[in-house]
Amino acid sequence: MARTLPPTAVLDALAGLPVGRGLTLDLDYVGQFVGRVLWLGVTPTAALLDHHREVHDRLDAAGVQGWDLYRPGRWVPHCTISMRVPNPQMAHAIRRCLEMLPVRATVVGASVTDHANGIAEPLPS
């Protein structure tokens, strides 16, 4: 969502908002972003898009800026499966994902996560 997300600033901005919790997500399709990123597509609902906008409004008000691709109106709701599928394996990986769909999931938690720097700060319920 951004190059950096300071956990403390995000936690403060989202205080009192149960980020994502209780949302039901229908993952109905598979996609690929440039750079070998494989993902499952979440069917957008009014509840999901409204929640996404609320999160962004709060982060914007706190001065926490995300990338434009994640802004309301541009965001592609998805669940990343892998950031680096080897090119020769992509077609096989897509077929395997399609064999598993559809998937219905309920969000039970969220965190500020930065895999590159080993940060995983859970957001309070």
BAMAR-437330 format. One record per residue (C-alpha): residue in one letter; x, y, z; residue number from 1. Coordinates in Angstrom, 3 decimals. Layout:
BEGIN
['A', [X, Y, Z], NUM],
...
This chain:
BEGIN
['M', [0.000, 0.000, 0.000], 1],
['A', [2.962, 2.314, 0.616], 2],
['R', [6.760, 2.340, 0.670], 3],
['T', [6.590, 2.828, 4.453], 4],
['L', [3.720, 2.680, 6.921], 5],
['P', [4.815, 3.791, 10.380], 6],
['P', [2.972, 1.337, 12.649], 7],
['T', [2.357, 3.883, 15.419], 8],
['A', [0.879, 6.461, 13.001], 9],
['V', [-1.343, 3.808, 11.409], 10],
['L', [-2.493, 2.481, 14.795], 11],
['D', [-3.351, 6.014, 15.935], 12],
['A', [-5.195, 6.846, 12.689], 13],
['L', [-7.274, 3.664, 12.800], 14],
['A', [-7.998, 3.665, 16.545], 15],
['G', [-11.516, 2.448, 17.229], 16],
['L', [-12.054, 1.104, 13.697], 17],
['P', [-12.243, -2.701, 13.580], 18],
['V', [-10.216, -2.836, 10.360], 19],
['G', [-11.764, -5.417, 8.081], 20],
['R', [-13.132, -7.528, 10.907], 21],
['G', [-16.389, -9.229, 10.100], 22],
['L', [-16.270, -8.483, 6.368], 23],
['T', [-17.161, -11.485, 4.237], 24],
['L', [-15.031, -11.735, 1.115], 25],
['D', [-15.797, -13.774, -1.980], 26],
['L', [-12.643, -14.673, -3.866], 27],
['D', [-13.917, -15.584, -7.320], 28],
['Y', [-11.071, -15.144, -9.789], 29],
['V', [-7.305, -15.237, -10.165], 30],
['G', [-5.059, -12.499, -11.464], 31],
['Q', [-1.461, -11.574, -12.121], 32],
['F', [0.257, -8.226, -11.638], 33],
['V', [3.458, -7.310, -13.460], 34],
['G', [6.480, -8.725, -11.684], 35],
['R', [5.269, -12.302, -11.122], 36],
['V', [2.643, -11.379, -8.511], 37],
['L', [-0.181, -13.925, -8.285], 38],
['W', [-3.414, -13.046, -6.508], 39],
['L', [-7.013, -14.079, -5.909], 40],
['G', [-9.563, -11.433, -6.822], 41],
['V', [-12.132, -10.327, -4.251], 42],
['T', [-15.548, -9.454, -5.635], 43],
['P', [-16.119, -5.823, -4.603], 44],
['T', [-19.148, -5.124, -2.416], 45],
['A', [-20.513, -1.830, -1.148], 46],
['A', [-19.477, -2.788, 2.410], 47],
['L', [-15.899, -3.572, 1.335], 48],
['L', [-15.514, -0.406, -0.745], 49],
['D', [-17.034, 1.779, 2.001], 50],
['H', [-14.681, 0.249, 4.561], 51],
['H', [-11.704, 0.764, 2.255], 52],
['R', [-12.628, 4.436, 1.823], 53],
['E', [-12.970, 4.901, 5.614], 54],
['V', [-9.499, 3.438, 6.189], 55],
['H', [-8.009, 5.737, 3.536], 56],
['D', [-9.836, 8.795, 4.838], 57],
['R', [-8.428, 8.180, 8.315], 58],
['L', [-4.903, 7.545, 7.032], 59],
['D', [-5.043, 10.669, 4.840], 60],
['A', [-6.235, 12.780, 7.782], 61],
['A', [-3.247, 11.496, 9.784], 62],
['G', [-0.810, 12.294, 6.974], 63],
['V', [-0.087, 8.630, 6.190], 64],
['Q', [0.153, 8.506, 2.407], 65],
['G', [-0.270, 5.327, 0.378], 66],
['W', [0.446, 4.588, -3.255], 67],
['D', [-2.077, 5.843, -5.803], 68],
['L', [-2.847, 2.284, -6.961], 69],
['Y', [-4.393, 1.573, -3.554], 70],
['R', [-6.598, 4.681, -3.444], 71],
['P', [-10.376, 4.346, -3.495], 72],
['G', [-11.543, 4.150, -7.081], 73],
['R', [-8.269, 2.622, -8.300], 74],
['W', [-7.699, -0.280, -5.908], 75],
['V', [-8.146, -3.840, -7.160], 76],
['P', [-9.476, -5.827, -4.185], 77],
['H', [-7.270, -8.904, -3.949], 78],
['C', [-5.461, -11.378, -1.747], 79],
['T', [-1.829, -11.829, -2.763], 80],
['I', [-0.802, -15.480, -3.040], 81],
['S', [2.830, -14.911, -4.033], 82],
['M', [5.029, -11.943, -4.927], 83],
['R', [7.513, -13.992, -6.955], 84],
['V', [6.040, -16.920, -8.873], 85],
['P', [8.800, -18.181, -11.195], 86],
['N', [7.790, -17.398, -14.772], 87],
['P', [7.901, -21.058, -15.920], 88],
['Q', [5.507, -21.947, -13.045], 89],
['M', [2.956, -19.133, -13.488], 90],
['A', [0.522, -21.012, -15.765], 91],
['H', [0.545, -24.014, -13.409], 92],
['A', [0.045, -21.760, -10.371], 93],
['I', [-2.909, -20.012, -12.030], 94],
['R', [-4.516, -23.377, -12.888], 95],
['R', [-4.091, -24.562, -9.277], 96],
['C', [-5.735, -21.384, -7.988], 97],
['L', [-8.645, -21.786, -10.391], 98],
['E', [-9.164, -25.342, -9.106], 99],
['M', [-9.677, -23.957, -5.585], 100],
['L', [-12.124, -21.163, -6.438], 101],
['P', [-14.536, -19.894, -5.331], 102],
['V', [-13.476, -19.241, -1.737], 103],
['R', [-15.542, -17.397, 0.854], 104],
['A', [-13.634, -15.900, 3.776], 105],
['T', [-14.391, -13.737, 6.783], 106],
['V', [-11.774, -11.239, 7.963], 107],
['V', [-10.832, -11.912, 11.590], 108],
['G', [-7.780, -9.674, 11.968], 109],
['A', [-5.483, -7.151, 10.361], 110],
['S', [-1.973, -5.837, 10.858], 111],
['V', [0.535, -3.292, 9.616], 112],
['T', [2.980, -5.584, 7.840], 113],
['D', [6.293, -4.901, 6.127], 114],
['H', [7.783, -8.216, 5.024], 115],
['A', [11.045, -6.625, 3.860], 116],
['N', [11.757, -5.200, 7.314], 117],
['G', [10.212, -7.884, 9.516], 118],
['I', [7.385, -5.674, 10.823], 119],
['A', [4.019, -7.204, 11.736], 120],
['E', [2.081, -5.010, 14.145], 121],
['P', [-1.455, -6.322, 14.802], 122],
['L', [-4.257, -3.778, 14.737], 123],
['P', [-6.413, -3.987, 17.867], 124],
['S', [-9.841, -5.581, 17.586], 125],
